[in-house]
Amino acid sequence: MYFGGESTSEAYSEKIKMDKNIEVIIDGKKFPTILDDQGVQRFPVNGLYRHLVDSKQVDLNRLSIDFQKGLFSREDYMEFYRGIGYSVCGFLEIFEDAEIQNPLWEQ
């Protein structure tokens, strides 16, 4: 779809933004993401995970230390960060070795 005056890649990006639901692939697995009201691409929030962080029942720094100690898997750690509604860019900063395919980055 071409919106006149924009390049094809700009039109593609605008179409994705209008859809608001964008699928990314992380280490070969598909995950849904959304664009928030400020246009930041985030993973959908799991209410329980978000409550645990907001109510300070989970300390993200302590969680990082426990992960480094091997108390839970990388998959579980990644799931938690997705579940608290982390931004996709922020997620990549934490999981630098993750292979992420994102249609918003392809244009």
N, C-alpha and C positions, 0 to 999 in steps of 0.2 A: 504494500500500500504506500503510495506517495502522497504527501501532504502539501505539495507545491511550495517552492522556496527552500525546502530543506533537502539535504542530501538523502540518499536512500538509507544510509546507516542511521542518520538522525531520525528519520521516519520510523525505522525499525525500533530504535530505542524508545521513541515516544509511544509506539503501539504497546510495547512491553509495559511501560509505565502505566498506561491506561488500563491494562489487564490487572495490574497490581499483584497477581499471583505468578510467581516465577519459580521454576524448578531448577535446582542446582544439583550437580553430581559431586559428591565428596568421596574420594577413594573408591570410585566405582558404584556407589549407592546413591539413589535419588532422594532428595529432600525438598519439601516445599519451603518457599520463602515468601514474604510479603513486603510491600513497600509501605512504610509508615507514613503518617501525615506530612513529615518533613522530607519524604523521598528517600529515606534510609532503608536499605534492604536488610531485613531481619528474618530470623527464624520465628515461626509462630510460638507464642508463649504457652507453656504448660503451667497452669495455675498453681499447682502444688509446688513445683520448683521455684516459681517466682515468689510465692508466699514464704518459703523457707529462707530465701535470700533477703527479702524485704523486712521480714521480722527478725532478722539477724540470728536465725537458728542455724544458718550455714554461713561460714566465713570463707569467701573465695580464696583468700590467701592460705588458709589452713587446708582447704581442699586441694590446692596446688601442691602443697608439701606432702599431703597424704598420697596424692597421685605419684609424685616423685619417689615415694617410699614403696610404691607398687601395691598399695592397699586395694586398688580397683583397676579395671582395665582402661585402656585408652578409649575404647568404644563407649564405656559408661561415662567417662569424663567428658567426651565430646557430646554425648546425648544430653548431659546436664547443661552444658553451655548452650546447646541449641534450644533446650527447654526453657531457659530463662529469657529467651527472646534476644539473644546476642546478635549484633549486626554481623553480616557475612564478612565484612572487612576486619572487624575486631576478632572474629573467630579465626581468621587466617593469621592474625598476629599471635594468637595463643598457640595455634596448631600449625606452625610454619611449614612442617613437612607434609601437611595434608595436600592432596591433589584435588583442586577444586575447579570444576568447569562451570562457568557462570555465563549465561547468554548476555548479560549486561556488560560483561568484560570483553566479549568477542567482537564488539563493534568499534 
